[in-house]
């Protein structure tokens, strides 16, 4: 690994965040966590991901709350806010022209401040949802509602109150969990002593205790556990890199199923949709169905899951 390139990239990201913050006035801690989050995107997705990140930074609003109560109160006042129990969360303020036709949306990330590790991964998770928005395409619109495709899901928006409902949310959250965990593992590969930036060094020192351990981030713990043998499969993650942020659901499904007989992207999506709720009946019913899909994909891709004791962070 060329650390001169990594350190130069960190300097560039610091510049991007400082430039973004000129008109925002965010706290130092928020900016530090945003630098770490964006570094993760650089390491895993490469510099090309900043074509999308630069787009979202033009309008992105981030709210760092000091308590869960403050966070819930804030979300209840935001137009188009999500369920007030979600923390962290992403909401969208959808905009319309004088004829009430959809013209764009302002993304908002809300989270409760905890520590440099937790906050950085909260931002990584929610930034993924915001980046998904760059692939959004309206597929149906009338005076009261509009529907658009985004990444691997469809979103229906009520124009009267800007509330939105996400179809196939489960597969989106699953892939976001995968992205978080991929970042975590790539961060662990970095040599702390070779990093110039003191904030990045502090972050890496905090997570360094998990080196060489079988670790999974505790985000949507039921889904994380059920899909753990797929989350670390690099062949599946390559599908994410190729198709996810471009919203190419059909190509994603086609390549997934091309690995071998018995694979069904529709079945995988259906399992994720039911398991994201964490309901006991769904867990009991879909476990065997899901395990069959994961076992087949891992077999066809010659991936052997890590069977050591799984540690949740």
C-alpha distance (Angstrom), angle and dihedral (degrees) to the residues before:
residue distance angle dihedral
X1 . . .
X2 3.80 . .
X3 3.80 105.3 .
X4 3.77 93.0 -173.8
X5 3.81 86.4 65.5
X6 3.83 92.3 44.7
X7 3.80 92.7 49.7
X8 3.80 91.8 46.3
X9 3.81 89.1 50.9
X10 3.82 90.6 51.0
X11 3.81 89.8 51.8
X12 3.81 89.8 50.7
X13 3.81 91.0 49.2
X14 3.82 91.3 49.7
X15 3.81 87.7 53.0
X16 3.83 91.3 49.1
X17 3.82 91.9 49.9
X18 3.82 93.2 46.1
X19 3.79 90.4 49.1
X20 3.80 90.8 48.1
X21 3.81 90.2 49.3
X22 3.81 94.9 53.2
X23 3.79 90.5 89.7
X24 3.82 97.1 29.4
X25 3.78 108.4 56.1
X26 3.81 94.7 -149.5
X27 3.79 122.7 171.5
X28 3.80 121.5 -91.6
X29 3.82 90.4 -114.5
X30 3.81 92.8 54.8
X31 3.80 91.5 50.0
X32 3.80 91.4 48.5
X33 3.79 91.5 52.9
X34 3.79 91.1 46.4
X35 3.83 89.8 54.5
X36 3.81 90.0 54.3
X37 3.81 92.6 46.7
X38 3.80 92.7 50.1
X39 3.81 90.6 46.6
X40 3.80 87.7 58.4
X41 3.80 90.6 54.1
X42 3.80 90.2 49.2
X43 3.81 94.0 50.2
X44 3.81 96.3 45.6
X45 3.81 104.0 32.3
X46 3.80 100.7 25.7
X47 3.81 130.0 -128.2
X48 3.82 92.8 -58.2
X49 3.82 90.2 74.6
X50 3.80 87.8 70.7
X51 3.80 89.1 71.9
X52 3.81 84.9 71.9
X53 3.81 96.1 34.0
X54 3.82 91.5 54.4
X55 3.81 88.5 53.5
X56 3.79 94.4 52.3
X57 3.81 93.6 44.6
X58 3.81 88.8 62.7
X59 3.81 90.2 73.0
X60 3.83 108.6 7.7
X61 3.80 116.7 128.8
X62 3.83 119.7 -162.1
X63 3.80 124.6 -165.3
X64 3.80 119.0 -163.5
X65 3.82 110.1 -166.0
X66 3.80 127.0 -163.3
X67 3.80 95.6 -143.9
X68 3.79 141.3 18.6
X69 3.81 89.0 -113.7
X70 3.81 91.3 54.5
X71 3.79 89.9 47.5
X72 3.83 93.7 51.2
X73 3.79 92.2 46.1
X74 3.79 91.4 50.7
X75 3.79 93.6 49.2
X76 3.79 91.1 51.0
X77 3.82 89.4 59.8
X78 3.80 98.5 46.3
X79 3.79 119.3 98.2
X80 3.79 110.2 -116.5
X81 3.78 91.4 12.3
X82 3.79 121.0 168.3
X83 3.79 127.4 -126.3
X84 3.79 107.3 -45.9
X85 3.83 90.1 -131.9
X86 3.81 92.3 65.0
X87 3.79 113.0 100.3
X88 2.97 118.9 -158.4
X89 3.79 100.1 22.0
X90 3.79 145.1 169.2
X91 3.78 122.1 -142.2
X92 3.79 132.9 176.4
X93 3.79 130.4 -138.8
X94 3.81 100.8 -151.0
X95 3.81 116.2 -151.4
X96 3.83 130.1 -151.1
X97 3.80 137.7 -169.6
X98 3.79 125.2 -120.8
X99 3.82 89.2 -80.3
X100 3.83 91.4 55.2
X101 3.80 91.4 -109.0
X102 3.80 116.8 147.1
X103 3.83 113.2 -105.7
X104 3.82 105.1 164.4
X105 3.79 147.6 -46.3
X106 3.80 139.9 -113.6
X107 3.83 111.8 -136.0
X108 3.79 119.7 -141.5
X109 3.80 128.5 -166.6
X110 3.80 118.8 -161.8
X111 3.80 124.6 -174.4
X112 3.80 140.5 155.5
X113 3.80 113.9 -115.5
X114 3.81 114.0 -115.1
X115 3.80 116.8 144.9
X116 3.78 139.1 -36.7
X117 3.82 94.4 -90.5
X118 3.79 99.2 43.9
X119 3.80 93.8 42.3
X120 3.81 93.5 47.9
X121 3.79 92.2 53.4
X122 3.80 91.4 44.5
X123 3.80 87.3 56.7
X124 3.80 91.9 45.5
X125 3.82 89.8 53.1
X126 3.80 96.4 46.3
X127 3.81 94.3 40.6
X128 3.79 87.4 58.4
X129 3.81 89.5 58.2
X130 3.80 89.8 49.2
X131 3.82 92.9 48.8
X132 3.81 87.8 51.7
X133 3.79 86.0 63.9
X134 3.80 92.0 67.1
X135 3.82 88.0 71.8
X136 3.81 94.1 50.8
X137 3.82 116.1 133.6
X138 3.81 124.5 -179.9
X139 3.81 110.6 -125.7
X140 3.81 100.6 171.5
X141 3.81 135.2 14.8
X142 3.78 138.6 170.3
X143 3.81 135.1 159.5
X144 3.82 94.7 -75.6
X145 3.82 106.5 30.8
X146 3.76 144.5 16.3
X147 3.78 131.7 -162.2
X148 3.77 126.8 -153.9
X149 3.80 138.2 179.3
X150 3.79 116.4 -122.6
X151 3.80 124.8 176.4
X152 3.83 103.9 -47.4
X153 3.80 97.8 -22.3
X154 3.78 143.5 65.3
X155 3.80 124.0 -125.3
X156 3.81 125.5 -155.3
X157 3.82 116.9 -159.9
X158 3.80 128.1 -162.4
X159 3.81 105.0 -142.7
X160 3.81 92.8 -156.9
X161 3.81 94.7 66.6
X162 3.84 104.4 4.1
X163 3.79 91.3 -120.3
X164 3.78 112.2 150.6
X165 3.78 137.8 -157.9
X166 3.81 122.9 -154.0
X167 3.81 120.8 -145.7
X168 3.83 114.0 -154.1
X169 3.79 91.9 15.5
X170 3.81 90.3 153.2
X171 3.81 96.6 68.1
X172 3.81 89.8 45.5
X173 3.80 92.3 53.8
X174 3.80 91.0 44.6
X175 3.79 92.1 54.8
X176 3.80 91.2 44.7
X177 3.81 88.0 53.9
X178 3.81 88.4 51.1
X179 3.79 90.7 51.0
X180 3.81 91.9 51.1
X181 3.79 91.9 50.2
X182 3.79 93.1 46.0
X183 3.80 89.4 53.6
X184 3.80 90.5 48.7
X185 3.79 92.8 53.8
X186 3.81 93.0 45.8
X187 3.81 91.0 49.6
X188 3.81 88.9 52.8
X189 3.80 90.0 57.0
X190 3.81 92.1 61.1
X191 3.80 119.6 101.2
X192 3.81 105.1 -125.7
X193 3.80 92.0 -153.4
X194 3.81 91.8 58.9
X195 3.82 95.1 55.9
X196 3.82 117.0 95.8
X197 3.81 100.1 -166.5
X198 3.82 110.6 88.8
X199 3.83 95.1 -150.7
X200 3.80 93.1 52.4
X201 3.82 89.0 46.4
X202 3.82 90.7 53.0
X203 3.80 90.7 50.5
X204 3.81 92.8 48.6
X205 3.80 91.9 47.6
X206 3.82 89.7 53.5
X207 3.81 93.3 55.0
X208 3.81 96.0 36.0
X209 3.82 91.2 95.2
X210 3.83 88.2 72.9
X211 3.81 96.1 59.6
X212 3.82 113.2 130.9
X213 3.81 92.2 8.7
X214 3.79 129.2 117.6
X215 3.80 97.2 -111.1
X216 3.79 132.7 174.9
X217 3.79 124.5 -177.9
X218 3.80 113.1 -119.1
X219 3.80 97.0 -121.3
X220 3.81 113.8 136.1
X221 3.80 87.8 -9.7
X222 3.83 96.7 -158.6
X223 3.80 92.9 51.8
X224 3.81 91.6 42.2
X225 3.79 91.3 52.7
X226 3.81 96.5 44.2
X227 3.81 93.2 47.9
X228 3.82 97.6 35.7
X229 3.83 93.9 113.5
X230 3.81 89.7 56.1
X231 3.80 100.5 38.6
X232 3.81 94.0 73.4
X233 3.82 96.3 43.0
X234 3.82 104.8 116.1
X235 3.81 91.8 -159.3
X236 3.79 90.3 61.9
X237 3.78 90.6 44.4
X238 3.80 89.8 54.7
X239 3.81 87.1 61.5
X240 3.80 87.8 53.7
X241 3.81 91.8 51.3
X242 3.79 93.0 48.2
X243 3.79 101.5 43.5
X244 3.79 116.0 8.4
X245 3.80 105.6 82.1
X246 3.80 90.8 38.2
X247 3.79 90.5 57.4
X248 3.81 93.3 -124.5
X249 3.79 98.0 153.3
X250 3.82 95.7 158.4
X251 3.81 93.4 52.9
X252 3.81 90.7 45.2
X253 3.81 90.7 53.1
X254 3.80 93.6 43.6
X255 3.80 94.6 53.0
X256 3.82 92.8 42.2
X257 3.80 91.2 54.6
X258 3.82 92.4 42.9
X259 3.80 90.2 71.7
X260 3.81 91.1 79.0
X261 3.78 151.8 -51.4
X262 3.79 118.1 -52.7
X263 3.79 96.4 30.7
X264 3.79 114.5 125.0
X265 3.78 122.1 177.5
X266 3.80 88.8 -163.9
X267 3.82 89.9 58.3
X268 3.82 91.4 48.1
X269 3.81 90.9 50.3
X270 3.80 91.3 47.7
X271 3.82 91.9 51.0
X272 3.79 91.7 49.7
X273 3.81 91.4 48.2
X274 3.80 92.9 54.8
X275 3.80 98.2 38.4
X276 3.82 95.4 51.4
X277 3.82 87.9 73.1
X278 3.80 92.4 59.3
X279 3.81 92.1 -139.9
X280 3.81 113.1 161.8
X281 3.82 94.6 -132.7
X282 3.81 91.6 52.5
X283 3.80 91.6 48.5
X284 3.80 91.2 51.5
X285 3.81 94.4 45.6
X286 3.79 101.3 41.7
X287 3.82 101.3 37.7
X288 3.82 96.0 87.7
X289 3.81 92.8 41.3
X290 3.79 91.5 51.3
X291 3.80 94.8 43.6
X292 3.82 89.8 54.8
X293 3.81 91.5 54.4
X294 3.79 93.3 46.9
X295 3.81 94.0 45.4
X296 3.81 91.3 50.4
X297 3.80 94.5 47.8
X298 3.80 92.9 46.9
X299 3.81 90.1 47.3
X300 3.81 94.1 49.4
X301 3.82 91.9 45.7
X302 3.84 92.4 44.9
X303 3.79 91.4 -123.6
X304 3.82 119.0 151.7
X305 3.83 112.5 -159.5
X306 3.79 119.5 -131.6
X307 3.81 106.7 -102.4
X308 3.79 97.4 -169.5
X309 3.80 118.4 117.6
X310 3.81 107.9 -68.5
X311 3.80 115.4 -125.4
X312 3.82 119.9 -158.1
X313 3.80 118.1 -145.9
